[in-house]
Amino acid sequence: SRYAEPAGSHTTDAHYQLDLSYTHDFPFGSRYNLQLRGDIFNALDNQTGSNIQNSFNIAGYGEPRDYFAPRRFQLMVRFMF
């Protein structure tokens, strides 16, 4: 199967991903600060396939076996003194 077809004849779709982050500080007193941070990873929820099945004698030949992670959120609170 190694030389069954020309190199590069099977390619995956292009993968793009948009990650966003927002941070806001809330100062109180003269020495303290409360910081809130929110992150969104893969905001467009692009789940492109990867790790293509390359063995022609196994079911799913040419199909992706893995996908990029779906959209996810993260929140953080930090107290600084």
NORSUL-V690229 format. One record per residue. N is the residue number from 1. OMEGA is omega in whole degrees, -180 to 180 (* if undefined). NEAR is the number of other C-alpha atoms within 10 Angstrom. D_LAST is the distance of its C-alpha to the last C-alpha in whole Angstrom. Layout:
BEGIN
N|OMEGA|NEAR|D_LAST / N|OMEGA|NEAR|D_LAST
END
This chain:
BEGIN
1|-176|8|63 / 2|-177|8|61 / 3|-177|6|64 / 4|-179|7|65 / 5|-178|9|63 / 6|177|8|62 / 7|178|9|58 / 8|-179|6|56 / 9|175|6|58 / 10|178|10|55 / 11|178|10|52 / 12|175|13|49 / 13|177|8|48 / 14|179|7|45 / 15|173|11|42 / 16|-177|11|39 / 17|179|14|36 / 18|177|12|33 / 19|-179|12|29 / 20|178|11|27 / 21|177|12|23 / 22|179|10|21 / 23|178|11|17 / 24|179|11|16 / 25|175|13|13 / 26|179|10|12 / 27|172|13|10 / 28|-172|9|10 / 29|-179|6|10 / 30|-174|7|10 / 31|-169|8|6 / 32|180|12|5 / 33|174|15|7 / 34|-177|14|9 / 35|175|15|11 / 36|179|15|15 / 37|176|14|17 / 38|179|14|21 / 39|171|16|23 / 40|178|16|27 / 41|-177|17|29 / 42|-175|19|33 / 43|-179|15|33 / 44|178|13|37 / 45|179|15|37 / 46|-178|16|40 / 47|-180|16|41 / 48|178|17|43 / 49|177|16|45 / 50|179|16|45 / 51|-175|12|47 / 52|177|17|50 / 53|-175|15|53 / 54|178|15|55 / 55|-175|12|58 / 56|-179|11|61 / 57|178|8|62 / 58|179|9|59 / 59|178|9|59 / 60|179|13|56 / 61|179|13|57 / 62|-180|16|55 / 63|178|14|53 / 64|177|15|49 / 65|180|12|48 / 66|177|13|44 / 67|175|13|42 / 68|-175|14|39 / 69|178|12|36 / 70|179|13|36 / 71|177|16|33 / 72|-176|12|30 / 73|176|12|27 / 74|177|10|23 / 75|-179|11|20 / 76|173|10|17 / 77|-180|13|13 / 78|176|11|10 / 79|-179|12|7 / 80|178|10|4 / 81|*|8|0
END
